[in-house]
């Protein structure tokens, strides 16, 4: 009777964090809290992340005892079934074939002949059983709406500040006027004092005037700035249209576009294009209603490269960047 060892491993992972396959390795699970995938726009519930450890090969009896109970096998029959499964798995891996563990994941060897494990979407964390992954969409706000909101906030601030400033002016105006009057009287009395000969005199004050340093003694420093040359239109302005032809991709590469904003005015378009060039990416633009969407187009081999590029753009340009395709 053929025993589906791979299927039983998936059943054991609901109750055990680690399931050892003797002489092959172990599938181990670790707790992972809820997370947000900004690239795909997904909110994941808490889960159990699975990995393959090739160093755990000693039989701990968990898989053997489970086969004995579920398949009603003797100890020798259960061990023989596991040994047969392990040998078949090793032959498949040697042929660069993918070994599938139902609902668990896939085991294979990469181009460097190293074992790799790719987890399936099953959540083996029984504490959150039934909680689905939620799709979310970012809220896009135009720059004009944000500017209007900031202007209203500034108006409210000025409305509150003006009465307070008027009260402070009334509070300090009278003492200031008194100080000025006293100083005027003192200056007047001091200026009409007379000398020993009876003639009025005005005492002279020795004033030390600081002279400016010589030009040769002043050190000047200039900041070095990197400038980005953009296309110039015939009227001398930066051109709002840019070359958005598809970038050249190597075989097996994928192409993606990351949107950084949508603009109605040329100033916003030029600013975003300069920032994209400064990061070393190729700009992208298209029309959406009456707005011009500006973004980054790039080629990638691994989805991790796309995630890294998105994180860089959100850190350097805007945290509202999102993937168009």
TIVEX-104297 format. One line per field, with one value per residue (C-alpha): residue number from 0; residue in one letter; x, z, y. Coordinates in nm, 2 decimals. Layout:
N
num: NUM | ...
residuo: A | ...
x: X | ...
z: Z | ...
y: Y | ...
***
This chain:
325
num: 0 | 1 | 2 | 3 | 4 | 5 | 6 | 7 | 8 | 9 | 10 | 11 | 12 | 13 | 14 | 15 | 16 | 17 | 18 | 19 | 20 | 21 | 22 | 23 | 24 | 25 | 26 | 27 | 28 | 29 | 30 | 31 | 32 | 33 | 34 | 35 | 36 | 37 | 38 | 39 | 40 | 41 | 42 | 43 | 44 | 45 | 46 | 47 | 48 | 49 | 50 | 51 | 52 | 53 | 54 | 55 | 56 | 57 | 58 | 59 | 60 | 61 | 62 | 63 | 64 | 65 | 66 | 67 | 68 | 69 | 70 | 71 | 72 | 73 | 74 | 75 | 76 | 77 | 78 | 79 | 80 | 81 | 82 | 83 | 84 | 85 | 86 | 87 | 88 | 89 | 90 | 91 | 92 | 93 | 94 | 95 | 96 | 97 | 98 | 99 | 100 | 101 | 102 | 103 | 104 | 105 | 106 | 107 | 108 | 109 | 110 | 111 | 112 | 113 | 114 | 115 | 116 | 117 | 118 | 119 | 120 | 121 | 122 | 123 | 124 | 125 | 126 | 127 | 128 | 129 | 130 | 131 | 132 | 133 | 134 | 135 | 136 | 137 | 138 | 139 | 140 | 141 | 142 | 143 | 144 | 145 | 146 | 147 | 148 | 149 | 150 | 151 | 152 | 153 | 154 | 155 | 156 | 157 | 158 | 159 | 160 | 161 | 162 | 163 | 164 | 165 | 166 | 167 | 168 | 169 | 170 | 171 | 172 | 173 | 174 | 175 | 176 | 177 | 178 | 179 | 180 | 181 | 182 | 183 | 184 | 185 | 186 | 187 | 188 | 189 | 190 | 191 | 192 | 193 | 194 | 195 | 196 | 197 | 198 | 199 | 200 | 201 | 202 | 203 | 204 | 205 | 206 | 207 | 208 | 209 | 210 | 211 | 212 | 213 | 214 | 215 | 216 | 217 | 218 | 219 | 220 | 221 | 222 | 223 | 224 | 225 | 226 | 227 | 228 | 229 | 230 | 231 | 232 | 233 | 234 | 235 | 236 | 237 | 238 | 239 | 240 | 241 | 242 | 243 | 244 | 245 | 246 | 247 | 248 | 249 | 250 | 251 | 252 | 253 | 254 | 255 | 256 | 257 | 258 | 259 | 260 | 261 | 262 | 263 | 264 | 265 | 266 | 267 | 268 | 269 | 270 | 271 | 272 | 273 | 274 | 275 | 276 | 277 | 278 | 279 | 280 | 281 | 282 | 283 | 284 | 285 | 286 | 287 | 288 | 289 | 290 | 291 | 292 | 293 | 294 | 295 | 296 | 297 | 298 | 299 | 300 | 301 | 302 | 303 | 304 | 305 | 306 | 307 | 308 | 309 | 310 | 311 | 312 | 313 | 314 | 315 | 316 | 317 | 318 | 319 | 320 | 321 | 322 | 323 | 324
residuo: X | X | X | X | X | X | X | X | X | X | X | X | X | X | X | X | X | X | X | X | X | X | X | X | X | X | X | X | X | X | X | X | X | X | X | X | X | X | X | X | X | X | X | X | X | X | X | X | X | X | X | X | X | X | X | X | X | X | X | X | X | X | X | X | X | X | X | X | X | X | X | X | X | X | X | X | X | X | X | X | X | X | X | X | X | X | X | X | X | X | X | X | X | X | X | X | X | X | X | X | X | X | X | X | X | X | X | X | X | X | X | X | X | X | X | X | X | X | X | X | X | X | X | X | X | X | X | X | X | X | X | X | X | X | X | X | X | X | X | X | X | X | X | X | X | X | X | X | X | X | X | X | X | X | X | X | X | X | X | X | X | X | X | X | X | X | X | X | X | X | X | X | X | X | X | X | X | X | X | X | X | X | X | X | X | X | X | X | X | X | X | X | X | X | X | X | X | X | X | X | X | X | X | X | X | X | X | X | X | X | X | X | X | X | X | X | X | X | X | X | X | X | X | X | X | X | X | X | X | X | X | X | X | X | X | X | X | X | X | X | X | X | X | X | X | X | X | X | X | X | X | X | X | X | X | X | X | X | X | X | X | X | X | X | X | X | X | X | X | X | X | X | X | X | X | X | X | X | X | X | X | X | X | X | X | X | X | X | X | X | X | X | X | X | X | X | X | X | X | X | X | X | X | X | X | X | X | X | X | X | X | X | X | X | X | X | X | X | X | X | X | X | X | X | X
x: 0.00 | 0.14 | 0.17 | 0.15 | 0.42 | 0.41 | 0.04 | 0.09 | 0.37 | 0.11 | -0.13 | 0.14 | 0.23 | -0.10 | 0.01 | 0.39 | 0.63 | 0.89 | 0.84 | 1.16 | 1.19 | 1.47 | 1.78 | 1.64 | 1.58 | 1.31 | 1.03 | 1.02 | 0.77 | 0.82 | 0.55 | 0.52 | 0.29 | 0.05 | 0.22 | 0.15 | 0.27 | 0.29 | 0.40 | 0.09 | -0.14 | -0.21 | -0.27 | -0.17 | -0.29 | -0.05 | 0.09 | 0.35 | 0.65 | 0.79 | 1.15 | 1.36 | 1.65 | 1.87 | 2.07 | 1.79 | 1.79 | 1.77 | 1.44 | 1.25 | 0.96 | 0.69 | 0.64 | 0.69 | 0.43 | 0.18 | 0.21 | 0.16 | -0.16 | -0.31 | -0.21 | -0.23 | 0.13 | 0.38 | 0.71 | 0.91 | 0.65 | 0.64 | 1.02 | 1.03 | 0.77 | 0.97 | 1.30 | 1.13 | 1.00 | 1.33 | 1.52 | 1.26 | 1.28 | 1.66 | 1.65 | 1.40 | 1.62 | 1.93 | 1.74 | 1.66 | 1.29 | 1.05 | 0.92 | 0.58 | 0.44 | 0.06 | -0.05 | 0.30 | 0.54 | 0.79 | 1.15 | 1.40 | 1.77 | 1.87 | 2.14 | 2.41 | 2.28 | 2.16 | 1.83 | 1.56 | 1.21 | 0.92 | 0.62 | 0.26 | -0.02 | -0.16 | -0.16 | -0.07 | -0.13 | -0.44 | -0.48 | -0.60 | -0.76 | -1.01 | -0.87 | -0.82 | -0.56 | -0.72 | -0.66 | -0.63 | -0.59 | -0.40 | -0.59 | -0.45 | -0.48 | -0.39 | -0.13 | -0.40 | -0.62 | -0.33 | -0.23 | -0.59 | -0.61 | -0.28 | -0.41 | -0.73 | -0.52 | -0.30 | -0.61 | -0.74 | -0.40 | -0.39 | -0.75 | -0.65 | -0.31 | -0.43 | -0.64 | -0.36 | -0.10 | -0.33 | -0.36 | 0.02 | 0.07 | -0.16 | 0.01 | 0.36 | 0.29 | 0.25 | 0.57 | 0.76 | 0.64 | 0.74 | 1.09 | 1.13 | 1.01 | 1.26 | 1.55 | 1.45 | 1.46 | 1.80 | 1.95 | 1.81 | 1.96 | 2.29 | 2.33 | 2.29 | 2.55 | 2.81 | 3.18 | 3.40 | 3.40 | 3.03 | 2.99 | 2.76 | 2.93 | 2.84 | 3.06 | 3.24 | 3.21 | 3.48 | 3.32 | 3.52 | 3.41 | 3.47 | 3.62 | 3.53 | 3.81 | 4.02 | 3.89 | 4.22 | 4.13 | 3.79 | 3.76 | 3.47 | 3.33 | 3.11 | 2.88 | 2.91 | 2.58 | 2.49 | 2.27 | 2.05 | 2.00 | 1.64 | 1.51 | 1.45 | 1.15 | 1.17 | 1.04 | 1.33 | 1.12 | 1.18 | 0.97 | 0.68 | 0.68 | 0.96 | 1.06 | 0.85 | 0.95 | 0.97 | 1.31 | 1.53 | 1.50 | 1.72 | 1.58 | 1.36 | 1.35 | 1.02 | 0.92 | 0.75 | 0.62 | 0.61 | 0.39 | 0.52 | 0.24 | -0.02 | 0.02 | -0.17 | 0.11 | 0.45 | 0.63 | 0.53 | 0.62 | 0.96 | 1.04 | 0.95 | 1.14 | 1.46 | 1.42 | 1.38 | 1.69 | 1.88 | 1.81 | 1.94 | 1.60 | 1.42 | 1.11 | 0.77 | 0.45 | 0.10 | -0.23 | -0.51 | -0.81 | -0.67 | -0.36 | -0.01 | 0.11 | 0.48 | 0.66 | 0.97 | 1.01 | 1.26 | 1.34 | 1.39 | 1.47 | 1.35 | 1.04 | 1.27 | 1.44 | 1.11 | 1.03 | 1.37 | 1.32 | 0.97 | 1.12 | 1.40 | 1.15 | 0.92 | 1.22 | 1.38 | 1.08 | 0.74 | 0.59 | 0.28 | 0.46 | 0.27 | 0.31 | 0.11 | 0.21
z: 0.00 | -0.11 | 0.17 | 0.09 | 0.33 | 0.19 | 0.27 | 0.63 | 0.68 | 0.61 | 0.86 | 1.13 | 1.09 | 1.24 | 1.58 | 1.56 | 1.48 | 1.34 | 1.14 | 1.08 | 0.78 | 0.88 | 0.66 | 0.46 | 0.68 | 0.86 | 0.78 | 1.07 | 1.14 | 1.32 | 1.43 | 1.23 | 1.33 | 1.10 | 0.82 | 0.53 | 0.17 | 0.02 | -0.32 | -0.36 | -0.14 | 0.10 | 0.47 | 0.60 | 0.94 | 1.19 | 1.04 | 1.07 | 0.83 | 0.71 | 0.62 | 0.54 | 0.76 | 0.60 | 0.92 | 1.13 | 1.00 | 1.32 | 1.37 | 1.66 | 1.62 | 1.54 | 1.18 | 1.24 | 1.53 | 1.32 | 1.03 | 1.27 | 1.41 | 1.09 | 0.84 | 1.09 | 1.01 | 1.22 | 1.33 | 1.06 | 0.79 | 0.88 | 0.88 | 0.54 | 0.40 | 0.52 | 0.38 | 0.04 | 0.03 | 0.12 | -0.15 | -0.41 | -0.31 | -0.33 | -0.68 | -0.79 | -0.65 | -0.82 | -1.15 | -1.07 | -1.03 | -0.79 | -0.49 | -0.39 | -0.04 | -0.07 | 0.11 | 0.25 | -0.02 | -0.28 | -0.24 | -0.52 | -0.60 | -0.75 | -1.01 | -0.73 | -0.64 | -0.30 | -0.15 | -0.16 | -0.01 | -0.13 | 0.11 | -0.01 | 0.10 | 0.37 | 0.72 | 0.97 | 1.27 | 1.43 | 1.66 | 1.36 | 1.15 | 0.91 | 0.89 | 0.53 | 0.36 | 0.29 | -0.02 | 0.04 | -0.19 | -0.11 | -0.11 | -0.37 | -0.31 | -0.56 | -0.47 | -0.52 | -0.26 | -0.01 | -0.08 | -0.02 | 0.31 | 0.43 | 0.33 | 0.54 | 0.84 | 0.80 | 0.79 | 1.11 | 1.28 | 1.18 | 1.31 | 1.65 | 1.65 | 1.57 | 1.88 | 2.10 | 1.93 | 1.98 | 2.35 | 2.39 | 2.21 | 2.45 | 2.75 | 2.66 | 2.47 | 2.79 | 2.97 | 2.65 | 2.61 | 2.97 | 2.91 | 2.60 | 2.78 | 3.07 | 2.83 | 2.64 | 2.97 | 3.07 | 2.74 | 2.75 | 3.09 | 3.01 | 2.69 | 2.86 | 3.13 | 3.14 | 3.18 | 3.43 | 3.21 | 3.21 | 2.84 | 2.76 | 2.63 | 2.51 | 2.64 | 2.38 | 2.38 | 2.26 | 2.03 | 1.91 | 1.56 | 1.44 | 1.10 | 0.86 | 0.80 | 0.48 | 0.19 | 0.21 | 0.56 | 0.49 | 0.39 | 0.16 | 0.09 | -0.19 | -0.17 | -0.45 | -0.60 | -0.86 | -1.14 | -1.36 | -1.73 | -1.85 | -2.20 | -2.29 | -2.51 | -2.78 | -2.54 | -2.30 | -2.04 | -1.93 | -2.15 | -1.97 | -2.21 | -2.18 | -2.37 | -2.22 | -2.46 | -2.29 | -2.14 | -2.29 | -2.09 | -2.09 | -2.15 | -1.86 | -1.71 | -1.62 | -1.66 | -1.39 | -1.35 | -1.01 | -1.00 | -0.78 | -0.84 | -1.07 | -1.16 | -1.34 | -1.34 | -1.52 | -1.20 | -1.03 | -1.34 | -1.37 | -1.00 | -1.01 | -1.33 | -1.18 | -0.87 | -1.07 | -1.28 | -0.96 | -0.84 | -1.16 | -1.29 | -1.62 | -1.60 | -1.72 | -1.79 | -1.91 | -1.90 | -1.65 | -1.70 | -1.69 | -1.49 | -1.60 | -1.40 | -1.35 | -1.25 | -1.27 | -1.52 | -1.45 | -1.54 | -1.27 | -1.23 | -0.88 | -0.71 | -0.42 | -0.66 | -0.73 | -0.36 | -0.29 | -0.57 | -0.43 | -0.08 | -0.21 | -0.41 | -0.11 | 0.11 | -0.14 | -0.33 | -0.18 | 0.06 | -0.16 | -0.45 | -0.58 | -0.85 | -1.16 | -1.33
y: 0.00 | 0.34 | 0.59 | 0.96 | 1.09 | 1.44 | 1.47 | 1.36 | 1.62 | 1.89 | 1.75 | 1.73 | 2.10 | 2.21 | 2.06 | 2.07 | 2.35 | 2.12 | 1.79 | 1.59 | 1.37 | 1.12 | 1.13 | 1.42 | 1.73 | 1.91 | 2.15 | 2.41 | 2.68 | 3.00 | 3.25 | 3.57 | 3.86 | 4.04 | 4.22 | 4.46 | 4.39 | 4.74 | 4.60 | 4.38 | 4.59 | 4.30 | 4.28 | 3.93 | 3.79 | 3.63 | 3.31 | 3.04 | 3.09 | 2.76 | 2.68 | 2.37 | 2.27 | 2.01 | 1.96 | 1.81 | 1.45 | 1.24 | 1.06 | 1.21 | 0.96 | 1.22 | 1.12 | 0.75 | 0.74 | 0.94 | 0.69 | 0.40 | 0.56 | 0.70 | 0.43 | 0.14 | 0.03 | -0.14 | 0.03 | -0.15 | -0.07 | 0.30 | 0.33 | 0.15 | 0.39 | 0.69 | 0.55 | 0.48 | 0.84 | 0.99 | 0.79 | 0.89 | 1.26 | 1.26 | 1.11 | 1.38 | 1.66 | 1.52 | 1.55 | 1.91 | 1.82 | 2.00 | 1.79 | 1.91 | 1.88 | 1.94 | 2.26 | 2.30 | 2.41 | 2.30 | 2.17 | 2.21 | 2.28 | 2.61 | 2.68 | 2.66 | 2.31 | 2.44 | 2.32 | 2.58 | 2.57 | 2.78 | 2.79 | 2.75 | 2.99 | 2.77 | 2.93 | 2.66 | 2.90 | 2.75 | 3.05 | 3.26 | 2.98 | 3.13 | 3.48 | 3.58 | 3.80 | 4.14 | 4.35 | 4.73 | 5.02 | 5.35 | 5.68 | 5.92 | 6.29 | 6.55 | 6.82 | 7.09 | 6.94 | 6.91 | 7.28 | 7.39 | 7.20 | 7.36 | 7.70 | 7.66 | 7.54 | 7.85 | 8.08 | 7.92 | 7.97 | 8.34 | 8.39 | 8.25 | 8.43 | 8.79 | 8.86 | 8.72 | 8.95 | 9.25 | 9.17 | 9.14 | 9.47 | 9.65 | 9.49 | 9.60 | 9.93 | 10.15 | 10.03 | 10.08 | 10.43 | 10.51 | 10.38 | 10.59 | 10.91 | 10.85 | 10.80 | 11.12 | 11.32 | 11.18 | 11.25 | 11.61 | 11.68 | 11.52 | 11.73 | 12.07 | 12.02 | 12.30 | 12.30 | 12.49 | 12.80 | 12.82 | 12.72 | 12.43 | 12.12 | 11.78 | 11.50 | 11.31 | 10.93 | 10.71 | 10.46 | 10.16 | 10.08 | 9.72 | 9.72 | 9.44 | 9.19 | 9.21 | 9.01 | 8.81 | 8.70 | 8.57 | 8.21 | 8.12 | 7.78 | 7.66 | 7.36 | 7.12 | 7.03 | 6.77 | 6.90 | 6.69 | 6.81 | 6.77 | 6.81 | 7.18 | 7.29 | 7.56 | 7.83 | 7.78 | 7.59 | 7.23 | 7.01 | 6.84 | 6.55 | 6.29 | 5.98 | 5.70 | 5.42 | 5.09 | 5.02 | 4.74 | 4.42 | 4.12 | 3.77 | 3.64 | 3.99 | 4.16 | 4.53 | 4.74 | 5.09 | 5.26 | 5.58 | 5.86 | 6.12 | 6.27 | 6.64 | 6.92 | 7.18 | 7.16 | 7.25 | 6.93 | 6.72 | 6.88 | 6.83 | 6.46 | 6.39 | 6.55 | 6.34 | 6.02 | 6.10 | 6.18 | 5.82 | 5.67 | 5.55 | 5.60 | 5.82 | 5.72 | 5.93 | 5.88 | 6.07 | 6.00 | 6.22 | 6.58 | 6.48 | 6.37 | 6.07 | 6.05 | 5.73 | 5.51 | 5.23 | 4.95 | 4.59 | 4.33 | 3.96 | 3.89 | 4.04 | 4.14 | 4.39 | 4.55 | 4.57 | 4.73 | 4.98 | 5.07 | 5.12 | 5.34 | 5.56 | 5.59 | 5.70 | 5.94 | 6.08 | 6.01 | 5.76 | 5.74 | 5.57 | 5.26 | 4.99 | 5.04 | 4.72
***
